[in-house]
Amino acid sequence: MAQLYWSGYSGVIGLPSVVGPIGLVRGLPVGYQAIASHGRDFTALAFAAAVERELVGFTPPPLCR
């Protein structure tokens, strides 16, 4: 339950945030949440684009193919 606090914290105080997949650990999906400062919406989106480009790319889940 302690994890739920962090997942909504940025939205409560109005900070822009993005979440994205990183990969699998023992067959389970793992992701990240990046939070930017107030008014830096495009910074959060640029960071997510950089993570996608440099680290993981995007692979649709098997059910969506």
Biopython code that builds the backbone (N, CA, C, O; Angstrom):
import numpy as np
from Bio.PDB.StructureBuilder import StructureBuilder

atoms = [
    (1, "MET", "N", (0.812, -1.202, 0.000)),
    (1, "MET", "CA", (0.000, 0.000, 0.000)),
    (1, "MET", "C", (0.858, 1.268, 0.000)),
    (1, "MET", "O", (0.424, 2.309, -0.493)),
    (2, "ALA", "N", (2.064, 1.186, 0.547)),
    (2, "ALA", "CA", (2.915, 2.376, 0.592)),
    (2, "ALA", "C", (3.249, 2.864, -0.813)),
    (2, "ALA", "O", (3.499, 4.055, -1.000)),
    (3, "GLN", "N", (3.260, 1.984, -1.794)),
    (3, "GLN", "CA", (3.580, 2.368, -3.163)),
    (3, "GLN", "C", (2.502, 3.269, -3.759)),
    (3, "GLN", "O", (2.805, 4.106, -4.609)),
    (4, "LEU", "N", (1.259, 3.114, -3.334)),
    (4, "LEU", "CA", (0.175, 3.932, -3.883)),
    (4, "LEU", "C", (0.361, 5.410, -3.561)),
    (4, "LEU", "O", (-0.060, 6.271, -4.333)),
    (5, "TYR", "N", (0.975, 5.702, -2.449)),
    (5, "TYR", "CA", (1.239, 7.097, -2.095)),
    (5, "TYR", "C", (2.069, 7.774, -3.177)),
    (5, "TYR", "O", (1.726, 8.870, -3.621)),
    (6, "TRP", "N", (3.142, 7.147, -3.603)),
    (6, "TRP", "CA", (4.043, 7.760, -4.573)),
    (6, "TRP", "C", (3.433, 7.846, -5.962)),
    (6, "TRP", "O", (3.764, 8.761, -6.717)),
    (7, "SER", "N", (2.556, 6.926, -6.318)),
    (7, "SER", "CA", (1.999, 6.950, -7.672)),
    (7, "SER", "C", (1.071, 8.142, -7.897)),
    (7, "SER", "O", (0.947, 8.604, -9.031)),
    (8, "GLY", "N", (0.426, 8.646, -6.870)),
    (8, "GLY", "CA", (-0.484, 9.767, -7.039)),
    (8, "GLY", "C", (0.037, 11.088, -6.525)),
    (8, "GLY", "O", (-0.618, 12.115, -6.703)),
    (9, "TYR", "N", (1.180, 11.092, -5.901)),
    (9, "TYR", "CA", (1.717, 12.286, -5.264)),
    (9, "TYR", "C", (1.889, 13.445, -6.245)),
    (9, "TYR", "O", (1.529, 14.578, -5.928)),
    (10, "SER", "N", (2.421, 13.180, -7.400)),
    (10, "SER", "CA", (2.680, 14.271, -8.351)),
    (10, "SER", "C", (1.387, 14.903, -8.848)),
    (10, "SER", "O", (1.336, 16.113, -9.068)),
    (11, "GLY", "N", (0.358, 14.111, -9.026)),
    (11, "GLY", "CA", (-0.913, 14.650, -9.499)),
    (11, "GLY", "C", (-1.618, 15.511, -8.466)),
    (11, "GLY", "O", (-2.293, 16.480, -8.814)),
    (12, "VAL", "N", (-1.465, 15.164, -7.212)),
    (12, "VAL", "CA", (-2.120, 15.915, -6.139)),
    (12, "VAL", "C", (-1.583, 17.345, -6.062)),
    (12, "VAL", "O", (-2.345, 18.282, -5.827)),
    (13, "ILE", "N", (-0.295, 17.510, -6.257)),
    (13, "ILE", "CA", (0.284, 18.851, -6.159)),
    (13, "ILE", "C", (0.518, 19.494, -7.527)),
    (13, "ILE", "O", (1.134, 20.556, -7.618)),
    (14, "GLY", "N", (0.031, 18.857, -8.582)),
    (14, "GLY", "CA", (0.044, 19.453, -9.910)),
    (14, "GLY", "C", (1.362, 19.412, -10.651)),
    (14, "GLY", "O", (1.619, 20.276, -11.489)),
    (15, "LEU", "N", (2.209, 18.429, -10.367)),
    (15, "LEU", "CA", (3.457, 18.308, -11.104)),
    (15, "LEU", "C", (3.257, 17.406, -12.324)),
    (15, "LEU", "O", (2.570, 16.389, -12.226)),
    (16, "PRO", "N", (3.842, 17.758, -13.463)),
    (16, "PRO", "CA", (3.736, 16.897, -14.633)),
    (16, "PRO", "C", (4.549, 15.622, -14.439)),
    (16, "PRO", "O", (5.674, 15.661, -13.940)),
    (17, "SER", "N", (3.975, 14.508, -14.834)),
    (17, "SER", "CA", (4.700, 13.243, -14.705)),
    (17, "SER", "C", (4.341, 12.331, -15.869)),
    (17, "SER", "O", (3.296, 12.476, -16.502)),
    (18, "VAL", "N", (5.224, 11.405, -16.127)),
    (18, "VAL", "CA", (5.010, 10.387, -17.151)),
    (18, "VAL", "C", (5.390, 9.032, -16.566)),
    (18, "VAL", "O", (6.221, 8.941, -15.663)),
    (19, "VAL", "N", (4.780, 8.005, -17.084)),
    (19, "VAL", "CA", (5.148, 6.646, -16.713)),
    (19, "VAL", "C", (5.418, 5.876, -17.990)),
    (19, "VAL", "O", (4.863, 6.188, -19.043)),
    (20, "GLY", "N", (6.263, 4.880, -17.896)),
    (20, "GLY", "CA", (6.579, 4.092, -19.074)),
    (20, "GLY", "C", (7.149, 2.743, -18.705)),
    (20, "GLY", "O", (7.615, 2.538, -17.584)),
    (21, "PRO", "N", (7.112, 1.828, -19.648)),
    (21, "PRO", "CA", (7.667, 0.496, -19.411)),
    (21, "PRO", "C", (9.185, 0.508, -19.556)),
    (21, "PRO", "O", (9.742, 1.265, -20.351)),
    (22, "ILE", "N", (9.829, -0.327, -18.787)),
    (22, "ILE", "CA", (11.282, -0.500, -18.901)),
    (22, "ILE", "C", (11.622, -1.886, -19.419)),
    (22, "ILE", "O", (12.562, -2.042, -20.199)),
    (23, "GLY", "N", (10.880, -2.878, -19.002)),
    (23, "GLY", "CA", (11.168, -4.241, -19.442)),
    (23, "GLY", "C", (10.495, -5.248, -18.534)),
    (23, "GLY", "O", (9.494, -4.954, -17.881)),
    (24, "LEU", "N", (11.059, -6.427, -18.506)),
    (24, "LEU", "CA", (10.514, -7.512, -17.693)),
    (24, "LEU", "C", (11.549, -7.979, -16.681)),
    (24, "LEU", "O", (12.744, -8.033, -16.973)),
    (25, "VAL", "N", (11.080, -8.310, -15.504)),
    (25, "VAL", "CA", (11.911, -8.915, -14.466)),
    (25, "VAL", "C", (11.207, -10.189, -14.032)),
    (25, "VAL", "O", (10.109, -10.149, -13.475)),
    (26, "ARG", "N", (11.845, -11.311, -14.291)),
    (26, "ARG", "CA", (11.244, -12.621, -14.007)),
    (26, "ARG", "C", (9.849, -12.744, -14.604)),
    (26, "ARG", "O", (8.941, -13.302, -13.989)),
    (27, "GLY", "N", (9.695, -12.213, -15.813)),
    (27, "GLY", "CA", (8.449, -12.325, -16.547)),
    (27, "GLY", "C", (7.390, -11.294, -16.190)),
    (27, "GLY", "O", (6.310, -11.296, -16.782)),
    (28, "LEU", "N", (7.673, -10.417, -15.240)),
    (28, "LEU", "CA", (6.707, -9.390, -14.842)),
    (28, "LEU", "C", (7.136, -8.026, -15.372)),
    (28, "LEU", "O", (8.326, -7.714, -15.391)),
    (29, "PRO", "N", (6.176, -7.213, -15.801)),
    (29, "PRO", "CA", (6.530, -5.895, -16.337)),
    (29, "PRO", "C", (7.025, -4.943, -15.249)),
    (29, "PRO", "O", (6.523, -4.937, -14.125)),
    (30, "VAL", "N", (8.021, -4.143, -15.616)),
    (30, "VAL", "CA", (8.588, -3.143, -14.717)),
    (30, "VAL", "C", (8.548, -1.806, -15.449)),
    (30, "VAL", "O", (8.805, -1.744, -16.651)),
    (31, "GLY", "N", (8.228, -0.745, -14.727)),
    (31, "GLY", "CA", (8.151, 0.565, -15.345)),
    (31, "GLY", "C", (8.808, 1.626, -14.494)),
    (31, "GLY", "O", (9.400, 1.334, -13.455)),
    (32, "TYR", "N", (8.696, 2.860, -14.947)),
    (32, "TYR", "CA", (9.263, 3.990, -14.219)),
    (32, "TYR", "C", (8.243, 5.121, -14.203)),
    (32, "TYR", "O", (7.332, 5.162, -15.030)),
    (33, "GLN", "N", (8.403, 6.025, -13.265)),
    (33, "GLN", "CA", (7.637, 7.259, -13.227)),
    (33, "GLN", "C", (8.634, 8.396, -13.123)),
    (33, "GLN", "O", (9.477, 8.407, -12.225)),
    (34, "ALA", "N", (8.544, 9.346, -14.031)),
    (34, "ALA", "CA", (9.416, 10.517, -14.006)),
    (34, "ALA", "C", (8.562, 11.736, -13.708)),
    (34, "ALA", "O", (7.524, 11.943, -14.336)),
    (35, "ILE", "N", (8.996, 12.537, -12.759)),
    (35, "ILE", "CA", (8.260, 13.723, -12.333)),
    (35, "ILE", "C", (9.121, 14.945, -12.612)),
    (35, "ILE", "O", (10.290, 14.992, -12.229)),
    (36, "ALA", "N", (8.537, 15.928, -13.278)),
    (36, "ALA", "CA", (9.245, 17.174, -13.580)),
    (36, "ALA", "C", (8.734, 18.289, -12.662)),
    (36, "ALA", "O", (7.755, 18.109, -11.938)),
    (37, "SER", "N", (9.395, 19.415, -12.701)),
    (37, "SER", "CA", (8.972, 20.532, -11.867)),
    (37, "SER", "C", (7.763, 21.238, -12.482)),
    (37, "SER", "O", (7.414, 21.011, -13.641)),
    (38, "HIS", "N", (7.144, 22.086, -11.690)),
    (38, "HIS", "CA", (5.934, 22.800, -12.098)),
    (38, "HIS", "C", (6.158, 23.548, -13.415)),
    (38, "HIS", "O", (7.141, 24.273, -13.570)),
    (39, "GLY", "N", (5.238, 23.361, -14.353)),
    (39, "GLY", "CA", (5.320, 24.040, -15.641)),
    (39, "GLY", "C", (6.273, 23.407, -16.644)),
    (39, "GLY", "O", (6.469, 23.953, -17.729)),
    (40, "ARG", "N", (6.863, 22.278, -16.309)),
    (40, "ARG", "CA", (7.834, 21.622, -17.196)),
    (40, "ARG", "C", (7.233, 20.377, -17.857)),
    (40, "ARG", "O", (7.863, 19.320, -17.901)),
    (41, "ASP", "N", (6.025, 20.516, -18.361)),
    (41, "ASP", "CA", (5.347, 19.390, -19.000)),
    (41, "ASP", "C", (6.169, 18.810, -20.150)),
    (41, "ASP", "O", (6.322, 17.595, -20.273)),
    (42, "PHE", "N", (6.692, 19.703, -20.987)),
    (42, "PHE", "CA", (7.443, 19.234, -22.144)),
    (42, "PHE", "C", (8.768, 18.585, -21.747)),
    (42, "PHE", "O", (9.284, 17.741, -22.479)),
    (43, "THR", "N", (9.321, 18.966, -20.604)),
    (43, "THR", "CA", (10.529, 18.308, -20.103)),
    (43, "THR", "C", (10.226, 16.861, -19.750)),
    (43, "THR", "O", (11.004, 15.966, -20.081)),
    (44, "ALA", "N", (9.108, 16.623, -19.085)),
    (44, "ALA", "CA", (8.706, 15.255, -18.747)),
    (44, "ALA", "C", (8.493, 14.420, -20.006)),
    (44, "ALA", "O", (8.916, 13.266, -20.071)),
    (45, "LEU", "N", (7.834, 15.009, -21.005)),
    (45, "LEU", "CA", (7.597, 14.279, -22.254)),
    (45, "LEU", "C", (8.902, 14.027, -23.015)),
    (45, "LEU", "O", (9.085, 12.957, -23.595)),
    (46, "ALA", "N", (9.799, 15.001, -23.014)),
    (46, "ALA", "CA", (11.092, 14.817, -23.689)),
    (46, "ALA", "C", (11.902, 13.727, -23.011)),
    (46, "ALA", "O", (12.575, 12.943, -23.679)),
    (47, "PHE", "N", (11.840, 13.675, -21.675)),
    (47, "PHE", "CA", (12.544, 12.623, -20.950)),
    (47, "PHE", "C", (11.981, 11.253, -21.316)),
    (47, "PHE", "O", (12.740, 10.312, -21.549)),
    (48, "ALA", "N", (10.661, 11.137, -21.367)),
    (48, "ALA", "CA", (10.045, 9.859, -21.738)),
    (48, "ALA", "C", (10.447, 9.448, -23.148)),
    (48, "ALA", "O", (10.710, 8.272, -23.404)),
    (49, "ALA", "N", (10.495, 10.410, -24.061)),
    (49, "ALA", "CA", (10.916, 10.102, -25.432)),
    (49, "ALA", "C", (12.366, 9.634, -25.460)),
    (49, "ALA", "O", (12.705, 8.714, -26.205)),
    (50, "ALA", "N", (13.227, 10.262, -24.652)),
    (50, "ALA", "CA", (14.634, 9.858, -24.601)),
    (50, "ALA", "C", (14.786, 8.460, -24.019)),
    (50, "ALA", "O", (15.590, 7.667, -24.510)),
    (51, "VAL", "N", (14.021, 8.151, -22.977)),
    (51, "VAL", "CA", (14.070, 6.800, -22.397)),
    (51, "VAL", "C", (13.628, 5.778, -23.429)),
    (51, "VAL", "O", (14.260, 4.732, -23.580)),
    (52, "GLU", "N", (12.545, 6.072, -24.142)),
    (52, "GLU", "CA", (12.068, 5.146, -25.167)),
    (52, "GLU", "C", (13.115, 4.941, -26.256)),
    (52, "GLU", "O", (13.365, 3.814, -26.684)),
    (53, "ARG", "N", (13.715, 6.019, -26.694)),
    (53, "ARG", "CA", (14.706, 5.949, -27.780)),
    (53, "ARG", "C", (15.993, 5.260, -27.337)),
    (53, "ARG", "O", (16.522, 4.422, -28.068)),
    (54, "GLU", "N", (16.501, 5.594, -26.167)),
    (54, "GLU", "CA", (17.820, 5.131, -25.739)),
    (54, "GLU", "C", (17.816, 3.813, -24.973)),
    (54, "GLU", "O", (18.795, 3.068, -25.030)),
    (55, "LEU", "N", (16.743, 3.514, -24.266)),
    (55, "LEU", "CA", (16.769, 2.350, -23.383)),
    (55, "LEU", "C", (15.895, 1.192, -23.833)),
    (55, "LEU", "O", (16.362, 0.054, -23.888)),
    (56, "VAL", "N", (14.655, 1.455, -24.150)),
    (56, "VAL", "CA", (13.760, 0.316, -24.314)),
    (56, "VAL", "C", (13.021, 0.229, -25.629)),
    (56, "VAL", "O", (12.696, -0.879, -26.057)),
    (57, "GLY", "N", (12.742, 1.320, -26.287)),
    (57, "GLY", "CA", (11.875, 1.255, -27.455)),
    (57, "GLY", "C", (10.473, 0.882, -27.024)),
    (57, "GLY", "O", (10.175, 0.909, -25.830)),
    (58, "PHE", "N", (9.616, 0.540, -27.944)),
    (58, "PHE", "CA", (8.258, 0.132, -27.591)),
    (58, "PHE", "C", (7.916, -1.143, -28.318)),
    (58, "PHE", "O", (8.044, -1.226, -29.540)),
    (59, "THR", "N", (7.484, -2.130, -27.575)),
    (59, "THR", "CA", (7.006, -3.385, -28.133)),
    (59, "THR", "C", (5.592, -3.602, -27.620)),
    (59, "THR", "O", (5.395, -3.715, -26.410)),
    (60, "PRO", "N", (4.614, -3.663, -28.492)),
    (60, "PRO", "CA", (3.243, -3.878, -28.027)),
    (60, "PRO", "C", (3.122, -5.211, -27.308)),
    (60, "PRO", "O", (3.803, -6.171, -27.669)),
    (61, "PRO", "N", (2.267, -5.284, -26.298)),
    (61, "PRO", "CA", (2.047, -6.551, -25.619)),
    (61, "PRO", "C", (1.482, -7.597, -26.576)),
    (61, "PRO", "O", (0.880, -7.236, -27.587)),
    (62, "PRO", "N", (1.661, -8.885, -26.280)),
    (62, "PRO", "CA", (1.217, -9.941, -27.186)),
    (62, "PRO", "C", (-0.272, -9.866, -27.522)),
    (62, "PRO", "O", (-0.659, -10.228, -28.633)),
    (63, "LEU", "N", (-1.102, -9.415, -26.613)),
    (63, "LEU", "CA", (-2.539, -9.360, -26.885)),
    (63, "LEU", "C", (-2.916, -8.295, -27.889)),
    (63, "LEU", "O", (-4.002, -8.357, -28.465)),
    (64, "CYS", "N", (-2.051, -7.315, -28.119)),
    (64, "CYS", "CA", (-2.361, -6.207, -29.016)),
    (64, "CYS", "C", (-1.851, -6.442, -30.435)),
    (64, "CYS", "O", (-2.167, -5.661, -31.333)),
    (65, "ARG", "N", (-1.098, -7.462, -30.649)),
    (65, "ARG", "CA", (-0.517, -7.686, -31.985)),
    (65, "ARG", "C", (-1.501, -8.308, -32.919)),
    (65, "ARG", "O", (-1.176, -8.562, -34.079)),
]
sb = StructureBuilder()
sb.init_structure("model")
sb.init_model(0)
sb.init_chain("A")
sb.init_seg("    ")
for serial, (resi, resn, name, xyz) in enumerate(atoms, 1):
    if name == "N":
        sb.init_residue(resn, " ", resi, " ")
    sb.init_atom(name, np.array(xyz, "f"), 0.0, 1.0, " ", f" {name:<3s}", serial, name[0])
structure = sb.get_structure()
